[in-house]
Amino acid sequence: MDVSEIVKAYGAYYEKSAANKSRVRKLLTQGLETPKHCTLIKTDDTIYRLAQVTLGSIVQSFQIGWTPGNEAAFTPNELRLHHFKVDTEISPDQIEDTWLSFLSSHSVSRQDWPLVRYLIEEVYVPMINSDMELLEYGKGVYQAPVPGTASVTGQGMNGLISQLRAGIDDETINHISLSPLTTSNIFDQVELFVDGISQVYQNQTMSIFMSPQWARAYLRDRRSQGFYTISSEREVSLAVDFTPQSIVSLPCLSGTNVIFSTPRANLIHLTKKAANKTQFKIEEYHRLVSFFADWWEGLGFGLNAAVWTNLNKTVVEEN
């Protein structure tokens, strides 16, 4: 816990005043958004196993002879949960002789100080949500942790982009070719994307996921073409015209040009011990207070064949 800037600015002493935690300000953090658009499955497993059944056309013209046609085929699909944790430690005594002393207490037990509750409720839990949404759910690329070294946020799981790219590379996820996105063509490109979804699924209610930046650009491009005006209540429809599909902005895709779509039932959010994300274990030892929590999470597609994206195959450069 670094309070050096507080000491430098306000001095290494406590000044009795009306100071309280309302004077401790922090920037907004990103809340959880992606799980709202998923089918939640709670499980005690660390690998969630599904199977895909495929069957070619079976109807044929009648004849007396026995002419068996296509057979049903079953293929496995595993969705993995990944183990996440938070480990952090503070020395509460650092604040006692500073302006932040209003977060201290006369209690001998440091873990009962207001500072501890403040950090958990106002700092750690919001940051967990932000880290998962912005760094893991969309852009995460799994890297096995190095023993004894804190791993980097964003390496705890393979996020949606990694899974989409892997599916495109092995041709299990459907590719829709689009022109490079611009603020002046995004409206037309989204309609082209919807037209590229298979006819059967075009009649299903689905979300067209993209970054908040492109979702906003889509609405502005549609407005610039005179297709709608904003009402006095500023209600803006995100529905794609003449379809049951709607635009959904996902913060986990921020800064990318990724667009993808799949039925809600096919976008799966797996959790195990999810309550532990907000229920920290607190331990005190030699005036130090440790916070720790761990839980399991995973995101994935139940059926790759029911996913569409504008991502291209990975280009492998030859030596």
Protein Blocks (a to p, Z undefined) as FASTA:
>chain_A
ZZklmmmmnopaddddfbdfklpccddddddfklmmpccdddfbfbdcddddddddfbdc
ddfbdcddddddddddddddddddddddddfklmmmgmklmmgcfbfblklpmklmmmmm
mmmmmmmmmmmmmmmmmmgccddddehiacdehilbccfklmmmmmmmnopaccdddddd
dfklmmmmmmmmmmmpcfklmmpccdddddfklmmmmmmmmmmnopaccdfkopacfbde
hiabdcdddfklgoiabdcdddfklmccddehklmmmmccdddeehiacddddddddddd
fblklcccfbdcdddddZZ
